[in-house]
Every structure is written in C-alpha cells, then in structure tokens.
Amino acid sequence: MTDKDLYGGLIRLHILHHAAEEPVFGLGIIEELRRHGYDLSPGTLYPMLHGLEKKGYLSSRHERSGRRERRLYDITETGRIALADAKTKLRELFGELIEGR
C-alpha cells in the first residue's frame, strides 16, 4: 500500500469538510490541503473532485470572475450524510489509535 492509497480517503474527507463550509475550487483546495501537510498536484486532485461529483457527494458549477472562470464544488445532501457517517467512524478510530480505547 502506498501513502497515496492510505491518505486518499482522508483527503476526500477534507474536501467534503471544506465543501460543507463553503464552495471549493481546485487550486484553493490544493492550497488548503497543503496547510494540512498534503502535497497534491492538480493531476491527483481533479480526478478526486470528479469522482466525488460522480458519486453524488459534490455538485459543480462554473463561475466567472472577470476574465477568470472557475469550477466551484458544493457539497450535496448525500455528501453531508456521508460526511456525518464518516465523522462517527473517525471518532471511533481516533479512540482506538490515539486514546487507546
């Protein structure tokens, strides 16, 4: 198993978490993830975003600001439910890994 395999799910959860707070866009979420210690290229991130959209966790729309057009991703209701379920599982895992319960 590579680190990419191990951390892929965590990165997807980060994306859903931030999309639940406000719409996200590719380069913005790359910068946010970098602050959390993940160094992702656009070639890694964009397939994740597209995959989350294909599964119904995110929806996207194009927004123009001046001459720049961005694809913004919003969390869907399905994504909110999946994120809530994942938080429950993460609490349990945190208890086992960190707190030794």
C-alpha positions as CSV (number, residue, x, y, z in Angstrom):
1,M,0.0,0.0,0.0
2,T,1.4,3.4,-0.9
3,D,0.9,6.6,1.2
4,K,-1.4,7.7,-1.6
5,D,-3.6,4.7,-1.0
6,L,-3.6,5.3,2.7
7,Y,-4.3,9.0,2.7
8,G,-6.7,9.2,-0.3
9,G,-9.8,8.7,1.9
10,L,-8.6,11.3,4.4
11,I,-8.1,13.8,1.6
12,R,-11.6,13.1,0.3
13,L,-13.0,13.7,3.8
14,H,-11.0,17.0,4.0
15,I,-12.6,18.0,0.6
16,L,-16.1,17.2,1.8
17,H,-15.5,19.0,5.1
18,H,-14.3,22.2,3.4
19,A,-17.1,22.0,0.8
20,A,-19.6,21.8,3.7
21,E,-18.3,25.2,4.9
22,E,-18.2,26.9,1.6
23,P,-17.8,26.1,-2.1
24,V,-14.3,24.9,-3.0
25,F,-12.3,25.1,-6.2
26,G,-9.3,23.1,-7.4
27,L,-6.3,25.4,-6.7
28,G,-7.9,26.7,-3.5
29,I,-8.4,23.3,-2.0
30,I,-4.8,22.3,-3.1
31,E,-3.6,25.2,-1.0
32,E,-5.8,24.3,1.9
33,L,-4.7,20.7,1.8
34,R,-1.1,21.8,1.7
35,R,-1.6,23.6,5.0
36,H,-2.6,20.2,6.4
37,G,0.5,18.5,5.1
38,Y,-0.8,17.0,1.8
39,D,1.1,17.9,-1.3
40,L,-1.2,17.2,-4.2
41,S,-0.9,18.0,-7.9
42,P,-3.8,19.1,-10.0
43,G,-3.5,15.7,-11.7
44,T,-4.2,14.0,-8.5
45,L,-6.9,16.4,-7.1
46,Y,-9.1,16.9,-10.1
47,P,-9.9,13.2,-10.6
48,M,-10.8,13.1,-6.8
49,L,-13.2,16.0,-7.3
50,H,-14.7,14.5,-10.4
51,G,-15.1,11.1,-8.6
52,L,-16.8,12.8,-5.6
53,E,-19.1,14.5,-8.0
54,K,-19.8,11.3,-9.9
55,K,-20.8,9.6,-6.7
56,G,-23.1,12.4,-5.8
57,Y,-21.2,13.9,-2.9
58,L,-20.4,17.1,-4.7
59,S,-22.1,19.2,-7.4
60,S,-20.2,21.7,-9.6
61,R,-21.0,24.9,-11.3
62,H,-18.9,27.3,-13.3
63,E,-18.5,30.9,-12.0
64,R,-16.9,33.7,-13.9
65,S,-15.0,36.5,-12.1
66,G,-13.7,39.0,-14.6
67,R,-11.7,37.0,-17.2
68,R,-11.2,34.0,-15.0
69,E,-13.7,31.1,-14.9
70,R,-13.6,28.6,-12.0
71,R,-15.4,25.4,-11.4
72,L,-16.8,25.5,-7.9
73,Y,-17.8,22.4,-6.0
74,D,-20.6,22.4,-3.4
75,I,-21.4,19.5,-1.0
76,T,-24.7,17.8,-1.8
77,E,-27.2,16.3,0.8
78,T,-25.7,12.9,0.0
79,G,-22.3,14.3,0.7
80,R,-23.4,15.8,4.0
81,I,-24.8,12.4,5.1
82,A,-21.7,10.6,4.1
83,L,-19.5,13.2,5.9
84,A,-21.6,12.8,9.1
85,D,-21.3,9.0,8.9
86,A,-17.5,9.3,8.3
87,K,-17.2,11.6,11.4
88,T,-18.8,8.8,13.5
89,K,-16.3,6.3,12.2
90,L,-13.4,8.7,12.6
91,R,-14.3,9.3,16.3
92,E,-14.2,5.5,16.9
93,L,-10.9,5.1,15.0
94,F,-9.4,8.1,16.9
95,G,-10.4,6.5,20.1
96,E,-8.6,3.3,19.2
97,L,-5.5,4.8,17.6
98,I,-4.9,7.9,19.8
99,E,-6.7,7.3,23.0
100,G,-6.1,3.6,23.3
101,R,-9.8,2.7,23.9
